């Protein structure tokens, strides 16, 4: 209780020098009048210094008069006097306020847009398109386009990019670009050069379509991995062997081969999956900025297992979104549904999976001729199935043309 | 009234300062003294401070005495305190 000076500092204090005949009497009267006094000391034999709060300053005058005391103010401290002084220095105060406002205003602008991660797409191109969408230095942050939309637009505009990210770091906007790896293109380029087509794997030739080059195998031939299928050298007088007079054209074509695949599939007999029960409930939560006001006991959801769907309702002032609004949260009750399969069902399922796996692996030219399930066995609630596939697929692979025999060459 | 009060204090073994009729004095070394339940300032100079009490007076003597804070019933005094004395 005794030392709480702070409120008095806020309300303002006055330090006085008093001279007069009845100073101790005056102190007593002031205390009786419930006035608090600080730092009472004698400056010299006649002069008493004390500090009182500004509020009491007007009240003490009558006591001063009664005790015939003279007073001189030597110091005014605290907030009210600070305010008063500030009123006198208006330009200074205006300057401070202007400074704070400027910092705030300037920090709501974008100062720099950076592009990172791009190698082939020119940064300038990205920046100019971003500027068209509303991301440019000097843009006001609340007027930025929606992040997701912006990313999608950029991605659409630059098909060379496989992913575009957009984020803010203070006053910097950063666009991250991940470019596609152009493997397809390289392969296509390679096709134009002097190449041979060789076998990717052991197979029996099923069909050959040659666009350029000389076929080196026939249907029903057995080839090993790496065997030459279509030679890029073409046009010699003789058949194979004489490379000397041939032109190198680069091989192009398709060689379909019959190959075999063994797939191992594991299918659990017991399937657990989540299903909706159809029960739902929802609550409405207010949010401010990115902070959702979640009151733990008030809005507890009634379900054990559930999925949450959030609908954000943004309030708009004109066309600008306000930084608060509410979120409607919907809870959908879920439960585990168990599905029991018998062995033949499990095998059918496994076969289906293996087939679709394989089809995506062997490409558009491939097709499955036959399939055969080999020894299914049940181990600890799972069915292990081995499936043998007989498949036709394109087995040609590109390899740079290598002359197989190296006689003295004089082609040009 | 006073008799009843002192009887109650006796009977219930209560400390004397709950009655608020006696001063409560706390001293920190010889440089600081804290007096509660005084009745006013009678005399004050840089070498002595006289406080009125419910019964009698309290005289604090020393050098360079400064009243840090003064409330209607409480004072905090700092300085080189030589003597604290009760007087009739």
Boltz contact constraints between the chains, C-beta under 6 A:
constraints:
  - contact:
      token1: [A, 2]
      token2: [B, 69]
      max_distance: 6.0
  - contact:
      token1: [A, 2]
      token2: [B, 76]
      max_distance: 6.0
  - contact:
      token1: [A, 24]
      token2: [B, 41]
      max_distance: 6.0
  - contact:
      token1: [A, 24]
      token2: [B, 43]
      max_distance: 6.0
  - contact:
      token1: [A, 24]
      token2: [B, 44]
      max_distance: 6.0
  - contact:
      token1: [A, 27]
      token2: [B, 41]
      max_distance: 6.0
  - contact:
      token1: [A, 28]
      token2: [B, 40]
      max_distance: 6.0
  - contact:
      token1: [A, 28]
      token2: [B, 41]
      max_distance: 6.0
  - contact:
      token1: [A, 31]
      token2: [B, 40]
      max_distance: 6.0
  - contact:
      token1: [A, 31]
      token2: [B, 70]
      max_distance: 6.0
  - contact:
      token1: [A, 31]
      token2: [B, 72]
      max_distance: 6.0
  - contact:
      token1: [A, 34]
      token2: [B, 72]
      max_distance: 6.0
  - contact:
      token1: [A, 36]
      token2: [B, 71]
      max_distance: 6.0
  - contact:
      token1: [A, 37]
      token2: [B, 70]
      max_distance: 6.0
  - contact:
      token1: [A, 38]
      token2: [B, 69]
      max_distance: 6.0
  - contact:
      token1: [A, 40]
      token2: [B, 67]
      max_distance: 6.0
  - contact:
      token1: [A, 41]
      token2: [B, 66]
      max_distance: 6.0
  - contact:
      token1: [A, 42]
      token2: [B, 46]
      max_distance: 6.0
